[in-house]
Amino acid sequence: MKIEKFRELLELYFLDELDQDKKELIENKILESDEYKKEFDSYRKFYSAIENSKPKNIDENKLENLRKELFNKIELEQSQIKVKTKQKSFWNFIFFTNYKTAYAMVTTLLIGFFLGYIIFSSTTAPPIKKLAENEIDLDAIDRNEINISNIRFQNPFSDEGEIEIRFDAIKPITYKGNLNDPHMQRLLAAALVNSDNPGVRIRTVNTLALQSRHETLYDPKIKSALITALKTDENAGVRREALIALMKFNYDNEIREAYLYVLAKDDNPGLKVAAINALAELKLQGKSIDDEIKNLIENELSNGENRSIRLKAASLIQGEY
């Protein structure tokens, strides 16, 4: 067999395309001749190198996952490109296509900064010191700017020595104004109804009663506070001053009911006399006294034990004022 023919058979041998007889022929030839053996070894190395260079088989599931991951990345990149393109188109429209709108926006922004600077730079109020929920301003307590009261222990002492207390912290506030100031009127009304100090309540109602020339108080909350004090305050002096202050209001049903309450339920003779005097003042002003008030006055005249009250009641009924 010539060497050329042997080489052709070697190609087919390593491609596994020869039948068994020709394979045996090749194998016998390499045993008989060193030249054929060298050709065989050369082809074997060549095809071995080709075989080793072939890619390894990849698991189908893994290959499918890799495909999905690749497609997801492609879609993400495309969506980001679309967003950037839209943003670029928007700003191009604002600053290039519609430059008038952009100019107006920038101008408005600059004016806003300028006005904000003027407003806040002219403010001279000191900054308010904010305290945390569990922070206490000890300096303010030492200066008597904050009153501490109603201290309670929230929990028993812990093993770590931690103590929890709860208390009321009241900080005084100073406000100046006259009686025409609605804020001052509201503050006086609150003091009259809510203060625990009788001296404060008397001074408050005196402040309202001392207005000259029957000056009218327009705030209905003042009138309501005076009526409440007249009916419920435990101090007779406060009730009397409240009645005197109410005489400076325009007479209406609420004031009428307050006078009736004093005549019917107040145990203080001086208050009843003051109520009768208030009704007499109304009579002098040309205002009529209705039958219900007359009946209460006549009841005092018939059943009252106090001589001063009976005399005042009789004078009012007989029209001697």
C-alpha positions in Angstrom: 0.0 0.0 0.0 1.4 3.3 -1.0 1.8 6.0 1.7 -0.7 8.4 0.0 -3.4 5.7 0.2 -2.5 5.0 3.8 -2.9 8.7 4.7 -6.4 8.8 3.2 -7.3 5.8 5.2 -5.9 7.4 8.4 -8.3 10.4 7.9 -11.2 8.0 7.8 -9.8 5.9 10.6 -9.7 8.8 13.1 -13.1 9.9 11.9 -14.4 6.5 12.7 -15.7 5.9 9.2 -13.9 2.6 8.3 -15.2 -0.8 8.6 -13.5 -3.4 10.8 -11.4 -5.0 8.0 -9.8 -1.7 7.0 -9.2 -0.8 10.6 -7.3 -4.0 11.0 -5.4 -3.3 7.8 -4.2 0.1 9.2 -3.2 -1.4 12.5 -1.2 -4.1 10.8 0.6 -1.6 8.6 1.8 0.4 11.6 3.2 -2.7 13.1 5.1 -3.7 9.9 6.6 -0.3 9.1 8.1 2.5 11.1 7.3 5.0 8.4 3.6 4.1 8.6 3.8 4.2 12.4 5.2 7.7 12.4 2.3 8.8 10.1 -0.2 7.2 12.4 1.2 8.9 15.5 1.3 12.2 13.7 -2.4 11.9 12.7 -3.3 10.7 16.2 -1.8 13.8 17.9 -3.5 16.0 15.4 -7.0 14.6 16.0 -6.4 14.4 19.8 -5.7 18.1 19.8 -8.9 18.7 17.9 -10.9 16.6 20.3 -9.5 18.4 23.3 -10.3 21.8 21.8 -14.0 21.0 21.4 -16.3 22.9 23.9 -17.7 20.9 26.8 -21.4 20.1 26.9 -23.5 22.6 28.9 -26.5 21.6 31.0 -29.6 22.7 29.2 -31.3 24.2 32.3 -28.2 26.3 33.0 -28.1 27.4 29.4 -31.8 28.5 29.6 -31.2 30.5 32.8 -28.3 32.3 31.2 -30.4 33.2 28.2 -33.1 34.6 30.4 -30.6 36.6 32.4 -29.2 38.0 29.1 -32.6 39.0 27.9 -33.4 40.8 31.2 -30.2 42.8 31.0 -31.0 43.8 27.5 -34.5 44.9 28.4 -33.2 46.9 31.4 -30.6 48.7 29.2 -33.3 49.5 26.7 -35.7 50.9 29.3 -32.9 53.1 30.8 -32.1 54.4 27.4 -35.8 55.3 26.8 -36.0 57.2 30.2 -32.8 59.1 29.4 -34.1 59.9 25.9 -37.4 61.2 27.4 -35.6 63.4 30.0 -33.4 64.8 27.3 -36.4 65.6 25.1 -38.2 67.3 28.0 -35.3 69.6 28.9 -34.6 70.3 25.2 -38.3 71.3 24.9 -38.1 73.5 28.0 -34.8 75.3 27.4 -34.5 75.3 23.6 -38.0 74.9 22.1 -39.9 76.8 24.8 -37.2 79.2 26.0 -39.8 81.8 27.2 -41.2 79.3 29.7 -37.7 78.5 31.0 -36.9 82.2 31.4 -40.1 82.8 33.3 -39.3 79.9 35.6 -35.8 81.1 36.4 -37.0 84.6 37.0 -39.7 83.5 39.4 -37.3 81.3 41.3 -34.8 84.2 41.7 -37.6 86.6 42.9 -38.7 84.0 45.4 -35.1 83.6 46.8 -34.8 87.4 47.0 -38.2 87.9 48.9 -37.3 85.0 51.3 -34.0 86.6 52.1 -35.6 90.0 52.8 -38.4 88.5 55.0 -36.2 86.2 57.1 -33.2 88.4 57.3 -35.3 91.2 58.9 -36.6 88.9 61.6 -35.0 89.7 64.9 -36.9 87.2 67.1 -34.5 84.9 68.9 -34.5 81.3 68.0 -36.7 79.1 70.1 -34.8 76.5 72.0 -36.5 73.1 71.4 -36.3 70.5 74.2 -36.5 66.8 73.7 -39.4 65.0 75.4 -37.3 63.9 78.4 -35.1 67.1 78.5 -35.6 69.6 81.3 -34.4 73.2 81.2 -32.9 73.4 84.7 -31.7 76.9 84.2 -35.3 78.1 83.6 -36.4 76.3 86.8 -33.6 78.0 88.8 -34.7 81.4 87.4 -38.3 80.7 88.4 -39.3 80.9 84.8 -40.9 77.5 84.9 -43.0 76.3 87.9 -42.9 72.6 88.7 -45.9 71.0 90.4 -47.9 67.8 90.7 -44.9 65.5 90.8 -45.8 61.8 90.5 -43.7 58.6 90.5 -44.6 56.6 87.4 -42.8 53.3 88.2 -41.2 51.8 91.3 -37.4 52.0 91.6 -35.7 49.6 89.2 -32.8 47.3 90.0 -30.6 49.6 87.9 -31.5 52.6 90.1 -33.6 54.2 87.3 -36.4 56.5 88.4 -39.3 57.8 86.3 -41.4 60.8 87.4 -44.1 62.8 85.8 -44.8 66.5 86.6 -46.6 69.6 85.3 -44.3 72.4 84.1 -45.9 75.8 83.8 -44.0 78.6 82.1 -45.3 82.2 82.8 -46.1 84.3 79.7 -46.3 88.1 79.8 -48.9 89.9 77.7 -49.6 93.7 77.6 -52.7 95.3 76.2 -55.8 97.4 77.1 -59.4 96.3 77.6 -60.2 97.0 74.0 -57.7 94.3 73.0 -59.7 91.1 72.1 -56.8 89.0 73.3 -56.7 90.7 76.7 -60.5 90.3 77.0 -60.2 86.6 76.3 -57.3 86.2 78.8 -59.3 88.0 81.5 -62.3 85.8 80.8 -60.1 82.7 81.2 -58.6 84.0 84.4 -62.0 84.7 85.9 -63.3 81.2 85.2 -60.2 79.0 85.6 -58.0 80.7 88.3 -57.9 78.9 91.7 -56.9 82.1 93.5 -59.9 84.1 94.7 -57.7 87.3 94.8 -56.9 86.9 91.1 -60.6 86.3 90.3 -61.6 89.5 92.2 -58.9 91.6 90.6 -59.9 90.2 87.2 -63.6 91.0 87.6 -62.7 94.5 89.1 -60.6 95.2 86.1 -63.7 94.5 83.9 -66.0 96.4 86.2 -63.9 99.6 86.4 -64.4 100.6 82.9 -65.6 104.2 82.8 -68.8 105.5 81.3 -70.4 102.0 80.9 -68.0 101.1 78.0 -69.4 98.2 76.1 -67.6 94.9 76.0 -68.2 93.4 72.7 -66.8 89.9 73.2 -69.6 87.5 74.2 -67.0 85.3 75.9 -66.5 88.0 78.5 -70.2 88.2 79.2 -70.4 84.4 79.4 -67.4 84.3 81.8 -69.1 87.0 84.0 -72.4 85.1 84.1 -70.5 81.9 85.0 -68.7 83.6 87.8 -72.0 85.2 89.1 -73.7 81.8 89.2 -70.9 79.5 90.3 -68.1 81.3 92.1 -67.8 80.4 95.7 -66.5 83.8 96.7 -69.3 86.3 97.3 -67.0 89.2 96.5 -66.3 87.8 93.0 -70.0 87.2 92.4 -70.8 90.8 93.4 -68.2 92.3 91.1 -69.4 90.1 88.3 -72.9 91.4 88.7 -71.6 95.0 88.6 -69.7 94.3 85.5 -72.7 92.7 83.8 -74.7 95.9 84.4 -72.4 97.6 81.8 -73.6 95.2 79.1 -76.7 95.7 77.0 -79.6 94.1 78.8 -80.7 90.8 77.1 -82.2 87.5 78.0 -78.9 86.0 79.2 -78.3 88.9 81.7 -82.0 88.7 82.7 -81.6 85.0 83.5 -78.5 85.8 85.5 -80.4 88.3 87.6 -83.3 85.8 88.1 -80.8 83.2 89.2 -79.4 85.5 91.9 -82.9 86.4 93.2 -84.0 82.8 93.3 -80.9 80.8 94.4 -78.2 83.0 95.8 -78.0 82.8 99.6 -76.1 86.1 100.0 -78.4 89.0 100.9 -76.0 91.6 99.6 -76.1 89.9 96.1 -79.9 89.9 96.1 -79.9 93.6 97.0 -77.3 94.2 94.2 -79.6 92.3 91.7 -82.6 94.4 92.8 -80.5 97.6 92.3 -79.5 96.4 88.8 -83.2 95.9 88.0 -84.0 99.4 89.4 -81.3 100.9 87.2 -83.0 99.2 84.2 -86.3 100.7 85.2 -84.7 104.2 85.4 -83.5 103.6 81.8 -87.1 103.0 80.7 -86.8 99.2 80.4 -89.8 97.3 81.7 -89.6 94.5 84.2 -91.5 91.4 83.2 -94.0 89.4 85.4 -91.5 86.6 86.3 -89.1 89.1 87.8 -91.9 90.9 89.6 -93.1 87.6 91.1 -89.6 86.8 92.4 -89.4 90.3 93.9 -92.8 90.0 95.5 -91.8 86.6 96.9 -88.8 88.3 98.6 -91.0 91.0 99.8 -93.5 88.5 101.4 -91.1 85.7 102.5 -87.7 87.3 102.8 -86.1 87.4 106.2 -83.7 90.2 105.5 -85.1 93.7 106.1 -82.8 95.4 103.5 -84.0 93.1 100.8 -87.6 93.7 101.7 -87.1 97.4 101.6 -85.4 97.4 98.2 -88.0 95.0 96.8 -90.8 97.2 98.0 -89.2 100.3 96.6 -88.8 98.7 93.2 -92.3 97.4 93.1 -93.8 100.7 94.2 -91.6 102.6 91.7 -89.9 104.8 94.3 -86.5 104.8 92.6 
